[in-house]
Amino acid sequence: MGKLSRNLRICGECGIAYTSVSFTKYIDACPICNSRRYEAVPIKTEGD
């Protein structure tokens, strides 16, 4: 999961979580509503 989990975002419009990196391209907008407004997902590690 490592690197992929760091690219998680929550869409500021429709609220779904998506990743900004797919296997083929970089995704800059929400795949559902195409909004570019997003919040990064805070990642909790083992030490937190």
Buried (B, 14 or more C-beta within 10 A) or exposed (E): EEEEEEBBBBBEBEEEEBBBEEEEEEBEBBEEEEEEEBEEBEEEEEEE
